[in-house]
């Protein structure tokens, strides 16, 4: 009897000998072992000998799957701004990561998918991964948070990597090397065109149905494809097919010898665990130990990284530079598609033919190197395309020129990928899946990580470009502003290093020196630079900084009068007007201001005022300040006819009452903490500033008052829903909500006036702390029974309007954030819906007069926000074509605001009591008239925006 090692050696030799004799039976000393192989070169079970129809079905299904998986990587990209807003996230890195994390899943998946396919076969891996892909696509569509969406996108990429990883192996299993080029062309169409087609369809779908529907579309298509592959897809991996053939032979053997009577020629006698461990290491071994695999993997990583980096810039460049809309910007990717199609046709027509010609010429048969003949042309086309796109993407050059660069990139991309993939498949044949997996891992890492730094790279390049232009030309301020207008809007300083601002602000800052800064800088210059030979150049640039630190000036805050010691309560009481006159002014205030800027609960107002007039000497300082500023605003809002009937000078009385309010508020700062009266006083002081009633008013003073008032309100927990505090009376609940809502509205108006971002963010307060809203938290205490709600339909509309309006103004006034035209049309629809609701209430004859007045103001505010939304786009060159929505809305809103100004000025208008609003919205009307004048000068008014209420633009101007 032979030793085990000698028997094993003999068996190995027998298997080796039988590999050339298909179906031979070999006798050894113990038993007969059938070595199972194909039954000749024409064995119908061999995938190479399958009918063309079966090959076509398998290739078609795998090719469609290879198209869908990469498409899912980019179809979400146009909807990223919308989902970032929905999840209240603003990080540009996270915005890129939502897209690129899918590609990182493509990098992780092949490390598991390829080994499994080489153990259990291609088919079972396809089916399992298809189910996982559908499941996690559904999870992406219903993701409740940004973190969960990122996690689900990663898992989608892992399961979606199966067709891309195994597709090349499937083709190698069925198609002979001589005809493999055409089959690979069909297969690689998906990975090439999927990322290009995705943004095109995704942009239209996201604009029409929202970003979640992009993932629902992927889910629907993937579900149908899963069913089709489950029914029609066949196993193609030869070792698995031979193993199945072996199992059939074993069933004919005795039970005791079933596992020893037959063995596949591909069976190496390893356990599944050892086989898997070896298979999972194989892609890494090929990557690190095969030089040609390593070189091609690094090359494709660079190519894919640059390609996806370009993807992150295309939307920004063609929207901001060329004015493409959020839906049409997806069509820009057709440049890549056309170039890719040309490259695909070129490779399909030439590669197989060249390989066959070279094989016949050399007489040595097909060689994998024949697949690389087109790679040098791709290596030239790729950098040329990137250079053309990067150098010509500016407003002065037609948009078709960067698209030529896109086409060259697409051409080079196809030629590179197909040359490399077919070479790897021809070189590694049975282990093609591992070779392709190694390449896929590295190129997916490059495509997933490089876009994350794309924004920072563009920032650096923009800064270097402006600095280079500044250093090489001696420009005047006017020419410099024009020359730098093409560069991006960035923060001035980030991370302690100088960076550029907007084109206008950069040249403003850099042109003229400030003497105060120069004197201080000369004193510390030796400490900063020592003997640095470049200090003169650095000093030359720093001395051009102007108004970087504007000189501080005294703020007459919050009423305009300097701080004085409070007078006695007795003197303040003696200055109060007669009860009849006071009630007239207070009534005018409540009718004019309380309708749009509610600060009181009706029953609380009656009770507190009755208590005050019954014994004014006992009132505290804040209540005096509150009463006097209400008298000042009410006097200003009282019609002249009524003032003349009372024999009063409204302007003088308003100023006198404001002075008394200032004195009383100074006393409140010394003797009392903030309370509801103090918050109302600060809110009304903002109203006075908006109407320029306070002397030496500054646009920024109102914004400062907002900041103080917001912090005071937050310390009193007005930003939390009152039902969180058990036992609070209903009147107080209503008062708190009204004060906070009015404060949010005043913050919005102050931001519009001062061009600063709003202080209050929608995430800074409970979503339910809005008029007409109840809290959804089950832990809240039950609503009190004495809550006599005095809310109106306007309260509900205002609650929905304020977060949207604040978001628009915040984006428009932020330093390093710009309005993205991807969302402009969606925001415009929301504003128009709100405007329609307000207009319907305005047209109702049953609406009380004060609500009609409120509607007039509400419409003015909405249209002013619409001007802010559309002005950056509607006044650009060719806006009527590239930004049609903004172009039309800018003109329509300007005309409507001008008509509103005329309505407020009319003595016979029902809004006669609103003439005070002419001053409050003065700057808004001026902005509208400027837009109208510019439109008339440029003949920009067409038939669609020619009249508003029968009035022509020229007549209005």
Protein Blocks (a to p, Z undefined) as FASTA:
>chain_A
ZZfklmmmmmmmmmmmmmmmghiacddfkbccdddddebjklfklmklgcfklmmmmmmm
mmmmmmmmmmmmmmmmmmmmmmmmmnopabfklmmmmmmmmmmmmmmmmmmmmmmmmmno
jklmmmmmmmmmmmmmmmmmmocbfklmmmmmmmmmmmmmmmmmmmmmmmmmmpcfklmm
mmmmmmmmmmmmmmmmmmmmmmmmmmmnojklmmmmmmmmmmmmmmmmmmmpccfbfklm
mmmmmmmmmmmpcfklmmmmpccfklgoiafklmmmmmmmmmmmmmmmmmklmmmmmmmm
mmmmmmmmmmmmmmmmmmmmnopafklmmmmmmmmmmmmmmmmmmmmmmmmmmmmmmmmm
nonopafklmmmmmmmmmmmmmmmmmmmmmmmcfkbcfklmmmmmmmmmmmmmmmmmmmm
mmmmmmnmmmmmmmmmmmmmmmmmmmmmmmmmmmmmmmmmmmmmmmmmmmmpccdfklmm
mmmmmpccddfbgghiacdddfklmmmmmmpccfklmmmmmmmmmmmnomafklmmmmmm
mmmpghklgcddddddfelpacdddddfklmmmmpccfklmmmmmmmmmmmmmmmmccbd
fklmmmmmmmmmmmmmlpcfklmmmmmmmmmmmmmmpcfklmmmnopafklmmmmmmmmm
mmmmmmmmmmoccdfklmmmmmmmmmmmmnopaghiafklmmmmmmmmmmmmmmnopmpc
fklpghiafklmmmmmmmmmmmmmmmmmmmmmnopacfbdfklpcfklcghiacfbfkbc
cddfklccfbdfklmmmmmmmmmmmmmmmmmmpmkbccdfklmmmmmmmmmmmmmmmmmm
mmpmkbcfklmmmmmmmmmmmmmmmmmmmmmmmmgghklmmmmmlmmmmmmmmmmmmmmm
mmmmpmkbmklmmmmmmmmmmmmmmmmmmmmmmmmmnopacfklmbgghiafklmZZ
